Amino acid sequence: MSKRLYVGNLPFTYTSQELESLFSKIGEVLSAKIILDRENGRSKGFAFVEMASDELGARAISTLHDKEIGGRLMKVTAANPKPDKPAGTGHRFGGQRQGGFSRGGKGPFSKE
């Protein structure tokens, strides 16, 4: 079973390749991704790394947590699982029509 890690307080110039190289010294890395700002494409200063096993993840935490990288103390912890989205989310207006009127109902412009 793989172990997903949160890596925080990274230098903003750090790349995913550098991150993968650092963690691969511990063991097999399945993925390493620096999170980028959507607007300007720059690093947000944190990342997620997936190690090949729980044991490698624990070793990475104990070895790399509070290690200085580029003048900053890197934070490495187990990542929280992604929250499940409730049904019906992801719609622009929460699944409701804008304006508050439904089809076929009485409204200010209905002909009756």
CNS distance restraints for C-alpha pairs under 8 A (distance, minus, plus):
assign (resid   1 and name CA) (resid  52 and name CA) 6.98 0.50 0.50
assign (resid   1 and name CA) (resid  53 and name CA) 5.24 0.50 0.50
assign (resid   1 and name CA) (resid  54 and name CA) 6.39 0.50 0.50
assign (resid   2 and name CA) (resid  50 and name CA) 6.63 0.50 0.50
assign (resid   2 and name CA) (resid  51 and name CA) 5.65 0.50 0.50
assign (resid   2 and name CA) (resid  52 and name CA) 4.62 0.50 0.50
assign (resid   2 and name CA) (resid  53 and name CA) 4.20 0.50 0.50
assign (resid   2 and name CA) (resid  54 and name CA) 5.72 0.50 0.50
assign (resid   2 and name CA) (resid  57 and name CA) 7.89 0.50 0.50
assign (resid   3 and name CA) (resid  50 and name CA) 5.57 0.50 0.50
assign (resid   3 and name CA) (resid  51 and name CA) 5.17 0.50 0.50
assign (resid   3 and name CA) (resid  52 and name CA) 6.54 0.50 0.50
assign (resid   3 and name CA) (resid  53 and name CA) 5.54 0.50 0.50
assign (resid   3 and name CA) (resid  54 and name CA) 4.87 0.50 0.50
assign (resid   3 and name CA) (resid  56 and name CA) 7.67 0.50 0.50
assign (resid   3 and name CA) (resid  57 and name CA) 5.38 0.50 0.50
assign (resid   3 and name CA) (resid  78 and name CA) 7.58 0.50 0.50
assign (resid   4 and name CA) (resid  48 and name CA) 6.87 0.50 0.50
assign (resid   4 and name CA) (resid  49 and name CA) 5.80 0.50 0.50
assign (resid   4 and name CA) (resid  50 and name CA) 4.30 0.50 0.50
assign (resid   4 and name CA) (resid  51 and name CA) 6.33 0.50 0.50
assign (resid   4 and name CA) (resid  57 and name CA) 7.28 0.50 0.50
assign (resid   4 and name CA) (resid  78 and name CA) 6.31 0.50 0.50
assign (resid   4 and name CA) (resid  79 and name CA) 5.62 0.50 0.50
assign (resid   5 and name CA) (resid  48 and name CA) 5.55 0.50 0.50
assign (resid   5 and name CA) (resid  49 and name CA) 5.11 0.50 0.50
assign (resid   5 and name CA) (resid  50 and name CA) 6.04 0.50 0.50
assign (resid   5 and name CA) (resid  51 and name CA) 7.67 0.50 0.50
assign (resid   5 and name CA) (resid  57 and name CA) 7.02 0.50 0.50
assign (resid   5 and name CA) (resid  76 and name CA) 6.71 0.50 0.50
assign (resid   5 and name CA) (resid  77 and name CA) 5.70 0.50 0.50
assign (resid   5 and name CA) (resid  78 and name CA) 4.54 0.50 0.50
assign (resid   5 and name CA) (resid  79 and name CA) 4.63 0.50 0.50
assign (resid   6 and name CA) (resid  46 and name CA) 7.46 0.50 0.50
assign (resid   6 and name CA) (resid  47 and name CA) 6.07 0.50 0.50
assign (resid   6 and name CA) (resid  48 and name CA) 4.82 0.50 0.50
assign (resid   6 and name CA) (resid  49 and name CA) 6.61 0.50 0.50
assign (resid   6 and name CA) (resid  75 and name CA) 7.82 0.50 0.50
assign (resid   6 and name CA) (resid  76 and name CA) 5.75 0.50 0.50
assign (resid   6 and name CA) (resid  77 and name CA) 5.35 0.50 0.50
assign (resid   6 and name CA) (resid  78 and name CA) 5.87 0.50 0.50
assign (resid   6 and name CA) (resid  79 and name CA) 4.73 0.50 0.50
assign (resid   7 and name CA) (resid  46 and name CA) 5.54 0.50 0.50
assign (resid   7 and name CA) (resid  47 and name CA) 5.05 0.50 0.50
assign (resid   7 and name CA) (resid  48 and name CA) 5.87 0.50 0.50
assign (resid   7 and name CA) (resid  49 and name CA) 7.23 0.50 0.50
assign (resid   7 and name CA) (resid  74 and name CA) 6.90 0.50 0.50
assign (resid   7 and name CA) (resid  75 and name CA) 5.50 0.50 0.50
assign (resid   7 and name CA) (resid  76 and name CA) 4.61 0.50 0.50
assign (resid   7 and name CA) (resid  77 and name CA) 6.68 0.50 0.50
assign (resid   8 and name CA) (resid  45 and name CA) 6.31 0.50 0.50
assign (resid   8 and name CA) (resid  46 and name CA) 4.29 0.50 0.50
assign (resid   8 and name CA) (resid  47 and name CA) 6.42 0.50 0.50
assign (resid   8 and name CA) (resid  74 and name CA) 5.86 0.50 0.50
assign (resid   8 and name CA) (resid  75 and name CA) 4.84 0.50 0.50
assign (resid   8 and name CA) (resid  76 and name CA) 6.49 0.50 0.50
assign (resid   9 and name CA) (resid  45 and name CA) 5.60 0.50 0.50
assign (resid   9 and name CA) (resid  46 and name CA) 6.07 0.50 0.50
assign (resid   9 and name CA) (resid  72 and name CA) 6.55 0.50 0.50
assign (resid   9 and name CA) (resid  73 and name CA) 6.54 0.50 0.50
assign (resid   9 and name CA) (resid  74 and name CA) 5.10 0.50 0.50
assign (resid   9 and name CA) (resid  75 and name CA) 6.05 0.50 0.50
assign (resid  10 and name CA) (resid  14 and name CA) 6.79 0.50 0.50
assign (resid  10 and name CA) (resid  45 and name CA) 4.73 0.50 0.50
assign (resid  10 and name CA) (resid  46 and name CA) 5.77 0.50 0.50
assign (resid  10 and name CA) (resid  69 and name CA) 7.10 0.50 0.50
assign (resid  10 and name CA) (resid  70 and name CA) 7.92 0.50 0.50
assign (resid  10 and name CA) (resid  72 and name CA) 6.74 0.50 0.50
assign (resid  10 and name CA) (resid  73 and name CA) 7.76 0.50 0.50
assign (resid  10 and name CA) (resid  74 and name CA) 5.83 0.50 0.50
assign (resid  11 and name CA) (resid  45 and name CA) 6.02 0.50 0.50
assign (resid  11 and name CA) (resid  69 and name CA) 7.12 0.50 0.50
assign (resid  11 and name CA) (resid  70 and name CA) 5.99 0.50 0.50
assign (resid  11 and name CA) (resid  71 and name CA) 7.87 0.50 0.50
assign (resid  11 and name CA) (resid  72 and name CA) 6.79 0.50 0.50
assign (resid  12 and name CA) (resid  42 and name CA) 7.42 0.50 0.50
assign (resid  12 and name CA) (resid  43 and name CA) 5.30 0.50 0.50
assign (resid  12 and name CA) (resid  44 and name CA) 6.74 0.50 0.50
assign (resid  12 and name CA) (resid  45 and name CA) 5.22 0.50 0.50
assign (resid  13 and name CA) (resid  43 and name CA) 7.15 0.50 0.50
assign (resid  14 and name CA) (resid  18 and name CA) 6.57 0.50 0.50
assign (resid  14 and name CA) (resid  19 and name CA) 7.27 0.50 0.50
assign (resid  14 and name CA) (resid  43 and name CA) 7.87 0.50 0.50
assign (resid  15 and name CA) (resid  19 and name CA) 6.30 0.50 0.50
assign (resid  15 and name CA) (resid  34 and name CA) 6.73 0.50 0.50
assign (resid  16 and name CA) (resid  20 and name CA) 6.06 0.50 0.50
assign (resid  16 and name CA) (resid  32 and name CA) 5.82 0.50 0.50
assign (resid  16 and name CA) (resid  33 and name CA) 5.30 0.50 0.50
assign (resid  16 and name CA) (resid  34 and name CA) 5.41 0.50 0.50
assign (resid  17 and name CA) (resid  21 and name CA) 6.10 0.50 0.50
assign (resid  17 and name CA) (resid  32 and name CA) 7.63 0.50 0.50
assign (resid  18 and name CA) (resid  22 and name CA) 6.19 0.50 0.50
assign (resid  19 and name CA) (resid  23 and name CA) 6.29 0.50 0.50
assign (resid  19 and name CA) (resid  32 and name CA) 6.54 0.50 0.50
assign (resid  20 and name CA) (resid  24 and name CA) 5.89 0.50 0.50
assign (resid  20 and name CA) (resid  29 and name CA) 6.74 0.50 0.50
assign (resid  20 and name CA) (resid  31 and name CA) 7.35 0.50 0.50
assign (resid  20 and name CA) (resid  32 and name CA) 5.44 0.50 0.50
assign (resid  20 and name CA) (resid  49 and name CA) 7.75 0.50 0.50
assign (resid  21 and name CA) (resid  25 and name CA) 6.81 0.50 0.50
assign (resid  22 and name CA) (resid  26 and name CA) 7.79 0.50 0.50
assign (resid  23 and name CA) (resid  27 and name CA) 6.85 0.50 0.50
assign (resid  23 and name CA) (resid  28 and name CA) 7.98 0.50 0.50
assign (resid  23 and name CA) (resid  29 and name CA) 6.73 0.50 0.50
assign (resid  23 and name CA) (resid  60 and name CA) 6.97 0.50 0.50
assign (resid  24 and name CA) (resid  28 and name CA) 5.61 0.50 0.50
assign (resid  24 and name CA) (resid  29 and name CA) 5.67 0.50 0.50
assign (resid  26 and name CA) (resid  56 and name CA) 6.88 0.50 0.50
assign (resid  26 and name CA) (resid  59 and name CA) 7.08 0.50 0.50
assign (resid  26 and name CA) (resid  60 and name CA) 6.11 0.50 0.50
assign (resid  27 and name CA) (resid  51 and name CA) 7.42 0.50 0.50
assign (resid  27 and name CA) (resid  52 and name CA) 7.65 0.50 0.50
assign (resid  27 and name CA) (resid  56 and name CA) 6.20 0.50 0.50
assign (resid  28 and name CA) (resid  51 and name CA) 6.09 0.50 0.50
assign (resid  28 and name CA) (resid  52 and name CA) 5.50 0.50 0.50
assign (resid  28 and name CA) (resid  56 and name CA) 7.78 0.50 0.50
assign (resid  29 and name CA) (resid  49 and name CA) 7.31 0.50 0.50
assign (resid  29 and name CA) (resid  50 and name CA) 6.02 0.50 0.50
assign (resid  29 and name CA) (resid  51 and name CA) 4.64 0.50 0.50
assign (resid  29 and name CA) (resid  52 and name CA) 5.90 0.50 0.50
assign (resid  30 and name CA) (resid  49 and name CA) 7.64 0.50 0.50
assign (resid  30 and name CA) (resid  50 and name CA) 5.33 0.50 0.50
assign (resid  30 and name CA) (resid  51 and name CA) 5.60 0.50 0.50
assign (resid  30 and name CA) (resid  52 and name CA) 5.92 0.50 0.50
assign (resid  31 and name CA) (resid  48 and name CA) 7.97 0.50 0.50
assign (resid  31 and name CA) (resid  49 and name CA) 5.62 0.50 0.50
assign (resid  31 and name CA) (resid  50 and name CA) 5.13 0.50 0.50
assign (resid  31 and name CA) (resid  51 and name CA) 7.31 0.50 0.50
assign (resid  32 and name CA) (resid  47 and name CA) 7.23 0.50 0.50
assign (resid  32 and name CA) (resid  48 and name CA) 5.91 0.50 0.50
assign (resid  32 and name CA) (resid  49 and name CA) 4.32 0.50 0.50
assign (resid  32 and name CA) (resid  50 and name CA) 6.44 0.50 0.50
assign (resid  33 and name CA) (resid  47 and name CA) 5.49 0.50 0.50
assign (resid  33 and name CA) (resid  48 and name CA) 5.49 0.50 0.50
assign (resid  33 and name CA) (resid  49 and name CA) 6.42 0.50 0.50
assign (resid  34 and name CA) (resid  43 and name CA) 6.60 0.50 0.50
assign (resid  34 and name CA) (resid  44 and name CA) 7.78 0.50 0.50
assign (resid  34 and name CA) (resid  45 and name CA) 7.53 0.50 0.50
assign (resid  34 and name CA) (resid  46 and name CA) 6.07 0.50 0.50
assign (resid  34 and name CA) (resid  47 and name CA) 4.18 0.50 0.50
assign (resid  34 and name CA) (resid  48 and name CA) 6.65 0.50 0.50
assign (resid  35 and name CA) (resid  43 and name CA) 5.93 0.50 0.50
assign (resid  35 and name CA) (resid  44 and name CA) 5.88 0.50 0.50
assign (resid  35 and name CA) (resid  45 and name CA) 7.33 0.50 0.50
assign (resid  35 and name CA) (resid  46 and name CA) 6.03 0.50 0.50
assign (resid  35 and name CA) (resid  47 and name CA) 5.37 0.50 0.50
assign (resid  35 and name CA) (resid  48 and name CA) 7.75 0.50 0.50
assign (resid  36 and name CA) (resid  41 and name CA) 5.45 0.50 0.50
assign (resid  36 and name CA) (resid  42 and name CA) 5.29 0.50 0.50
assign (resid  36 and name CA) (resid  43 and name CA) 4.41 0.50 0.50
assign (resid  36 and name CA) (resid  44 and name CA) 5.48 0.50 0.50
assign (resid  37 and name CA) (resid  41 and name CA) 5.00 0.50 0.50
assign (resid  37 and name CA) (resid  42 and name CA) 5.44 0.50 0.50
assign (resid  37 and name CA) (resid  43 and name CA) 6.15 0.50 0.50
assign (resid  37 and name CA) (resid  44 and name CA) 5.96 0.50 0.50
assign (resid  48 and name CA) (resid  79 and name CA) 7.65 0.50 0.50
assign (resid  50 and name CA) (resid  57 and name CA) 7.82 0.50 0.50
assign (resid  51 and name CA) (resid  56 and name CA) 6.16 0.50 0.50
assign (resid  51 and name CA) (resid  57 and name CA) 5.58 0.50 0.50
assign (resid  52 and name CA) (resid  56 and name CA) 6.73 0.50 0.50
assign (resid  52 and name CA) (resid  57 and name CA) 7.71 0.50 0.50
assign (resid  53 and name CA) (resid  57 and name CA) 6.28 0.50 0.50
assign (resid  54 and name CA) (resid  58 and name CA) 6.18 0.50 0.50
assign (resid  55 and name CA) (resid  59 and name CA) 6.21 0.50 0.50
assign (resid  56 and name CA) (resid  60 and name CA) 6.05 0.50 0.50
assign (resid  57 and name CA) (resid  61 and name CA) 6.27 0.50 0.50
assign (resid  57 and name CA) (resid  78 and name CA) 7.78 0.50 0.50
assign (resid  58 and name CA) (resid  62 and name CA) 6.27 0.50 0.50
assign (resid  59 and name CA) (resid  63 and name CA) 5.97 0.50 0.50
assign (resid  60 and name CA) (resid  64 and name CA) 5.66 0.50 0.50
assign (resid  60 and name CA) (resid  65 and name CA) 7.68 0.50 0.50
assign (resid  60 and name CA) (resid  76 and name CA) 7.75 0.50 0.50
assign (resid  61 and name CA) (resid  65 and name CA) 5.35 0.50 0.50
assign (resid  61 and name CA) (resid  76 and name CA) 5.39 0.50 0.50
assign (resid  61 and name CA) (resid  77 and name CA) 6.00 0.50 0.50
assign (resid  61 and name CA) (resid  78 and name CA) 7.77 0.50 0.50
assign (resid  63 and name CA) (resid  67 and name CA) 7.82 0.50 0.50
assign (resid  64 and name CA) (resid  74 and name CA) 7.30 0.50 0.50
assign (resid  64 and name CA) (resid  75 and name CA) 7.71 0.50 0.50
assign (resid  64 and name CA) (resid  76 and name CA) 6.57 0.50 0.50
assign (resid  65 and name CA) (resid  73 and name CA) 7.81 0.50 0.50
assign (resid  65 and name CA) (resid  74 and name CA) 6.00 0.50 0.50
assign (resid  65 and name CA) (resid  75 and name CA) 5.00 0.50 0.50
assign (resid  65 and name CA) (resid  76 and name CA) 4.71 0.50 0.50
assign (resid  65 and name CA) (resid  77 and name CA) 7.43 0.50 0.50
assign (resid  66 and name CA) (resid  73 and name CA) 4.81 0.50 0.50
assign (resid  66 and name CA) (resid  74 and name CA) 5.05 0.50 0.50
assign (resid  66 and name CA) (resid  75 and name CA) 5.57 0.50 0.50
assign (resid  66 and name CA) (resid  76 and name CA) 7.52 0.50 0.50
assign (resid  67 and name CA) (resid  73 and name CA) 5.39 0.50 0.50
assign (resid  67 and name CA) (resid  74 and name CA) 5.49 0.50 0.50
assign (resid  67 and name CA) (resid  75 and name CA) 7.76 0.50 0.50
assign (resid  68 and name CA) (resid  72 and name CA) 5.28 0.50 0.50
assign (resid  68 and name CA) (resid  73 and name CA) 4.44 0.50 0.50
assign (resid  68 and name CA) (resid  74 and name CA) 6.06 0.50 0.50
assign (resid  69 and name CA) (resid  73 and name CA) 6.28 0.50 0.50
assign (resid  69 and name CA) (resid  74 and name CA) 6.39 0.50 0.50
assign (resid  85 and name CA) (resid  89 and name CA) 6.81 0.50 0.50
assign (resid  88 and name CA) (resid  94 and name CA) 7.19 0.50 0.50
assign (resid  88 and name CA) (resid  95 and name CA) 6.64 0.50 0.50
assign (resid  89 and name CA) (resid  94 and name CA) 6.19 0.50 0.50
assign (resid  89 and name CA) (resid  95 and name CA) 7.47 0.50 0.50
assign (resid  90 and name CA) (resid  94 and name CA) 7.07 0.50 0.50
assign (resid  91 and name CA) (resid  95 and name CA) 5.54 0.50 0.50
assign (resid  93 and name CA) (resid  97 and name CA) 6.86 0.50 0.50
assign (resid  93 and name CA) (resid  98 and name CA) 7.01 0.50 0.50
assign (resid  96 and name CA) (resid 100 and name CA) 7.83 0.50 0.50
assign (resid  97 and name CA) (resid 101 and name CA) 7.21 0.50 0.50
assign (resid  97 and name CA) (resid 102 and name CA) 7.37 0.50 0.50
assign (resid 101 and name CA) (resid 105 and name CA) 7.10 0.50 0.50
assign (resid 101 and name CA) (resid 107 and name CA) 6.91 0.50 0.50
assign (resid 106 and name CA) (resid 110 and name CA) 5.88 0.50 0.50
